[in-house]
Amino acid sequence: MTDNRLKPDYARRVVITGIGMVSPLGLDTATTWDGLTNGKNGIENLTLFDASPLETHFGGECKGFEPGNYINKKDVRRMDRFAQLAVAAARMAVDESKIDVAARGDEIGVIVGSGIGGLTTLFDQARVYIEKGPSKVSPFLIPMMISDIAAAQIAISMGLKGPNFCTTSACSSGSDAIGTAYESIREGRADTMLAGGSESGMNLLAFAAFNALNALSTANDDPHHASRPFDAGRTGFVMSEGATVVVLEELNTALARGANIYAEVIGYGSSCDAFHIVQPIETGEGAARAMRMAIKRAGIDPTEIDYINAHGTSTQLNDKMETSAIKQVLGDHAYKVSISSTKSMLGHLIGGAGAIECAICALTIKNGIIPPTINYTTPDPDCDLDYTPNVAKHKEVRTTLSNSFGFGGHNSVLILRKYE
């Protein structure tokens, strides 16, 4: 009797064949990458809402984003901005990858993470309820605010009928989406996946809440220098919005259609600190455990890592903890590896952070350029590694590691390698 049950095939290789980005540095991948490699700053005073009642008046907005360029007018009105950004990024990634979605839609899955979902819609509709009563609340409130709707809207807009869901693990959401999609392909549950993360908490409630946690920088007189990861003068992270989606394909599927390959995904690790709802464990042992897991699954030696895109939030606790974790995992090699926090230029995209930082690793491998950590002026004795200060570095990069850590103690790590 023939056994037709699907069986895992852990030898399957997974590559990135398309990248779509919408970020505070640009409305596409090329513009964002140019800004990153030239040390540009995407942080400005907020314009999407009146921030004057808040302690923080600045953030990273996707300036000039026009959802109508990617979504029909009726559907634009029925999507929170975080979903609009996700659909735009997905369309760009698919267009770049040259996948025939009309022919292959039944086979393609979507996993897009979001830490918060449609909080702006929820906030706006709560005001409608208070001011006008329950009969005036929009029937689209629920399908606009739920975190999984970005993945659903991407699938609906392109007819993608494969596995479809959302990962929600705070600031690790985008990394977990890509890691989960990678494992789905590696284990034979899919051949092609769109994966990434999206966030747009650009509203009074979100900023007020993060201010209440004393998490955000309040350097209103100098927003361009507010995000300063690993610098002794760091005072908190900068809230941003944005979305990134990558196309992941099984290697033979990609080769068969002559796809352009950015990099190969070779490892994914995740763990929990099980320590505190918002503070990372000071020893960094949870982050270190996720890094070790990713390295083990990748089947590489820690000394093979050429570049780390750090979580690097510009908070006192995170940057010190992450530095310690890197040292624990890499030993002496920690002082030889190039590190940078691109949050110094982009700000923190929350659920979209891990996705854009994974894509940056792929671009670093493809182009041989390591983006800098800008605003680095005063070394911190507790953060004594090579953070690629202020200026990009041209260097051949074969293997990268991307860290993402989130509230709740979530730790997620992705490892990419040059395709050979």
C-alpha positions in Angstrom: 0.0 0.0 0.0 1.4 3.4 -1.0 1.7 6.0 1.8 0.6 9.3 0.3 0.8 11.3 3.5 3.0 14.5 3.3 6.3 13.9 5.0 8.8 16.4 6.2 11.9 16.9 4.1 14.4 18.8 6.1 16.9 18.8 3.2 14.8 21.4 1.3 16.6 24.7 0.9 14.8 28.1 1.1 15.8 31.3 -0.7 14.6 34.9 -0.9 13.6 35.9 -4.4 11.7 39.2 -3.9 11.7 42.1 -1.4 9.0 44.8 -0.9 9.5 47.6 1.5 7.6 50.7 2.6 9.6 52.6 5.3 10.3 56.0 6.8 13.3 56.1 4.5 11.4 55.4 1.3 8.3 53.9 -0.3 10.2 51.1 -2.0 13.2 48.9 -1.5 15.7 50.7 -3.6 15.0 54.1 -1.9 15.1 52.6 1.5 18.4 50.8 0.8 20.0 53.9 -0.6 19.0 55.8 2.6 20.4 53.1 4.8 23.7 52.8 3.1 24.1 56.6 3.0 23.3 57.0 6.7 20.1 59.0 6.1 17.7 59.7 8.9 14.0 58.9 8.5 12.8 60.5 11.8 10.8 63.7 11.7 8.1 65.5 13.6 4.8 63.7 13.4 2.2 64.8 10.7 -0.3 62.0 10.7 -1.9 63.3 13.9 -1.5 66.2 16.3 1.1 65.0 18.8 1.2 68.3 20.8 -0.5 66.7 23.9 2.2 64.0 24.1 5.7 63.9 25.6 7.1 62.7 22.2 6.3 64.7 19.1 8.3 62.8 16.5 8.5 59.4 14.8 9.2 57.5 11.6 6.3 58.0 9.1 6.1 56.5 5.6 5.9 60.0 4.1 3.9 60.3 0.9 2.5 56.8 1.0 -0.5 56.6 -1.3 -2.5 53.3 -0.8 -4.5 54.0 -3.9 -1.4 53.1 -5.9 -1.8 49.5 -4.8 -5.4 49.1 -3.6 -8.7 50.1 -5.1 -10.5 53.1 -3.6 -13.3 51.1 -1.9 -10.9 48.7 -0.3 -8.6 51.5 0.9 -11.5 52.8 3.1 -11.9 49.3 4.6 -8.3 48.8 5.6 -6.3 50.2 8.5 -3.1 51.8 7.5 -1.0 48.8 8.7 -2.8 46.5 6.3 -2.5 49.0 3.4 1.3 49.1 4.0 1.4 45.3 4.0 -0.5 44.9 0.8 1.8 47.5 -0.9 4.9 45.7 0.3 3.6 42.4 -0.8 2.7 43.6 -4.3 6.2 45.1 -4.7 7.8 41.8 -3.5 5.7 39.7 -5.9 6.3 42.1 -8.9 10.1 42.0 -8.2 10.2 38.2 -7.9 8.2 37.8 -11.2 6.1 35.0 -9.8 3.0 34.2 -11.9 0.4 34.5 -9.1 -2.4 34.0 -11.5 -1.1 30.5 -12.4 0.2 29.5 -9.0 -2.1 31.3 -6.5 -3.5 28.1 -5.1 0.0 27.1 -3.9 1.2 30.3 -2.4 0.8 31.1 1.3 1.1 34.3 3.3 2.3 34.8 6.9 2.6 38.5 7.9 3.2 39.5 11.6 1.9 42.5 13.4 2.5 43.3 17.1 -0.5 45.7 17.4 -2.7 45.4 14.4 -5.3 48.1 13.6 -4.9 50.2 16.8 -5.6 53.4 14.9 -9.0 52.1 13.7 -9.8 50.9 17.2 -8.9 54.2 18.7 -10.9 56.2 16.1 -14.0 54.0 16.5 -13.9 54.1 20.3 -14.2 57.9 20.0 -17.1 57.4 17.6 -18.8 55.2 20.2 -18.2 57.7 23.0 -19.3 60.8 21.0 -22.1 59.4 18.8 -23.2 56.1 20.3 -23.1 52.4 19.4 -25.2 52.7 16.3 -22.5 54.8 14.6 -19.7 52.3 15.1 -18.4 51.0 11.8 -19.3 47.5 10.7 -15.7 47.3 9.4 -14.1 47.9 12.9 -13.4 44.3 13.6 -12.1 43.3 10.1 -9.9 46.4 10.1 -8.4 46.0 13.5 -7.6 42.3 13.8 -3.9 41.6 13.4 -4.3 38.7 10.9 -6.2 41.0 8.4 -3.0 42.1 6.7 -2.2 38.5 5.6 -5.8 38.0 4.6 -5.9 41.2 2.5 -2.7 40.3 0.7 -4.2 36.9 -0.1 -7.6 38.4 -1.2 -5.9 41.0 -3.4 -3.8 38.4 -5.3 -5.8 35.2 -5.0 -3.3 33.4 -2.8 -4.9 30.3 -1.3 -2.1 28.6 0.5 -1.5 28.6 4.3 -2.4 32.0 5.7 -2.1 33.5 9.2 -0.5 36.1 11.4 2.3 35.9 14.0 1.9 38.2 16.9 4.9 38.3 19.3 5.4 42.0 19.8 8.6 43.2 18.2 9.6 39.7 17.1 6.4 39.3 15.0 8.0 39.9 11.6 11.0 37.7 12.3 8.7 34.9 13.5 6.6 35.2 10.4 9.6 34.7 8.2 11.0 32.0 10.4 7.7 30.1 10.4 7.3 30.5 6.6 10.9 29.2 6.1 10.2 26.2 8.2 6.9 25.5 6.3 8.9 25.4 3.1 11.8 23.4 4.5 9.5 20.8 5.9 7.5 20.4 2.7 4.2 22.1 3.6 4.6 24.7 0.9 6.9 25.7 -1.9 6.4 29.4 -2.0 5.4 31.8 0.8 5.1 35.6 1.2 6.3 36.5 4.7 7.0 39.7 6.6 5.6 42.2 9.1 3.7 45.4 9.2 2.8 48.1 11.8 1.3 51.5 12.0 0.7 52.6 15.5 0.8 56.3 14.5 -1.9 57.6 16.9 -2.3 59.4 20.2 -3.1 56.3 22.1 -0.1 54.3 21.0 2.3 57.1 21.7 0.7 57.9 25.1 1.0 54.3 26.1 4.6 53.9 25.2 5.3 57.3 26.9 3.7 55.9 30.0 6.2 53.0 29.9 9.0 55.6 29.7 10.1 53.6 26.6 10.1 56.4 23.9 12.8 59.1 23.5 11.4 62.5 24.2 14.2 64.5 22.5 11.8 66.8 20.7 14.4 69.5 20.1 16.6 67.1 18.0 14.5 64.2 16.6 17.2 63.3 14.0 19.5 62.3 16.8 16.9 60.7 19.1 17.6 57.1 18.0 21.2 56.4 19.1 21.6 52.6 19.6 24.6 51.5 21.8 25.6 55.1 22.4 26.1 56.1 26.1 23.6 58.9 25.6 20.6 56.8 24.4 17.3 57.7 26.0 14.7 55.4 24.4 13.4 54.1 21.1 11.7 56.0 18.3 8.3 54.7 17.2 7.9 54.2 13.4 5.6 52.6 10.9 6.3 50.5 7.9 6.0 47.1 6.2 8.3 44.6 4.6 7.3 41.4 2.7 9.8 38.9 1.2 9.1 36.1 -1.2 10.5 32.8 0.1 10.8 29.9 -2.3 12.0 26.3 -2.2 15.4 26.4 -4.0 14.6 24.1 -6.9 11.3 25.9 -7.5 13.2 29.2 -7.7 15.9 27.8 -10.0 13.4 26.2 -12.3 11.9 29.6 -13.2 15.2 31.4 -13.3 14.5 33.6 -10.2 16.9 36.2 -8.9 18.1 35.0 -5.5 19.1 37.5 -2.8 20.2 35.0 -0.1 19.4 31.7 1.4 17.6 31.3 4.8 19.5 28.7 6.8 18.5 29.1 10.4 15.7 30.3 12.8 15.7 30.2 16.6 13.2 31.4 19.1 13.0 31.5 22.9 11.3 33.3 25.8 13.0 35.0 28.8 10.1 34.0 31.0 11.1 36.9 33.2 9.1 40.2 32.8 6.3 41.6 30.7 8.4 44.4 29.2 12.0 44.2 30.5 14.6 41.9 28.9 16.4 39.7 31.3 19.7 41.6 32.1 22.0 38.6 31.6 20.8 38.2 28.0 20.5 34.5 28.4 17.1 34.3 26.6 18.5 36.1 23.6 21.6 34.0 23.6 19.5 30.8 23.7 17.6 31.9 20.5 20.9 32.8 18.8 22.4 29.4 19.7 19.3 27.6 18.4 19.4 29.5 15.1 23.2 28.7 14.7 22.7 25.0 15.5 19.8 24.7 13.1 21.8 26.5 10.4 24.6 23.9 10.9 27.3 26.6 11.1 30.1 27.6 13.5 29.5 30.9 15.3 32.8 32.2 13.7 31.1 32.0 10.3 28.9 35.0 11.1 30.1 38.1 9.2 27.3 40.6 10.1 24.7 41.0 12.8 21.7 43.3 12.3 21.1 44.0 16.0 17.7 44.6 17.6 19.5 47.7 18.9 16.5 49.7 20.1 18.4 52.6 21.7 17.1 51.8 25.2 19.5 51.4 28.1 18.4 47.8 29.0 18.1 46.3 25.5 21.5 47.5 24.1 23.4 46.4 27.1 21.6 43.0 27.2 22.1 42.4 23.5 25.8 43.1 23.6 26.2 40.7 26.5 24.2 38.0 24.6 26.3 38.4 21.5 29.5 37.9 23.5 28.1 34.8 25.2 27.3 33.2 21.9 30.2 34.3 19.7 33.0 34.5 22.3 36.1 36.3 21.0 34.5 36.5 17.5 32.1 39.0 18.9 34.8 41.6 18.7 35.5 40.8 15.0 32.0 40.7 13.6 30.4 43.8 12.1 27.2 44.9 13.8 24.7 47.6 13.1 21.3 48.8 14.3 19.4 50.2 11.4 16.8 51.5 13.9 19.2 54.4 14.2 17.8 55.5 10.8 14.4 53.8 10.5 13.2 54.0 14.1 11.4 51.0 15.5 8.8 49.4 13.2 7.5 47.2 16.1 5.9 44.2 14.4 7.5 45.2 11.1 11.0 45.5 12.6 12.2 42.0 12.3 11.0 41.7 8.7 12.7 44.8 7.4 15.9 43.9 9.3 15.9 40.4 7.7 15.5 41.9 4.3 18.4 44.3 5.1 20.5 41.3 5.8 19.6 39.9 2.4 20.5 43.2 0.7 23.8 43.4 2.7 24.8 39.9 1.4 23.7 40.8 -2.2 25.5 44.2 -2.3 28.4 43.8 0.0 27.6 46.9 2.0 27.0 47.0 5.8 24.7 49.9 6.8 25.9 52.0 9.7 24.7 52.7 13.2 24.3 56.5 12.9 24.2 58.9 15.9 27.0 57.0 17.6 29.2 59.6 19.3 29.9 58.5 22.9 30.9 54.9 23.5 29.3 53.0 26.4 31.7 50.8 28.3 29.0 48.1 28.5 28.5 48.2 24.7 32.1 47.7 23.4 31.6 45.9 20.1 32.0 47.1 16.5 28.6 48.7 15.7 29.7 50.2 12.3 29.6 53.7 13.6 28.1 56.4 11.4 29.4 55.3 8.0 28.6 52.3 5.9 31.3 49.7 5.3 32.0 47.9 2.1 32.7 44.3 2.9 32.0 40.8 1.5 29.3 39.3 3.7 28.5 35.6 3.4 26.5 34.9 6.6 24.3 37.2 8.6 22.3 37.0 11.8 19.3 39.2 12.6 18.0 39.7 16.2 14.5 40.6 17.3 13.3 40.8 20.9 9.9 41.8 22.1 7.7 42.6 25.1 6.8 39.4 26.9 10.4 38.2 26.6 10.1 37.0 23.0 13.4 36.4 21.2 13.7 35.5 17.5 16.8 35.1 15.4 17.1 34.5 11.6 20.3 33.5 9.8 20.9 34.1 6.1 23.7 33.0 3.9 25.0 33.9 0.4 23.5 31.5 -2.1 26.1 29.3 -3.7 
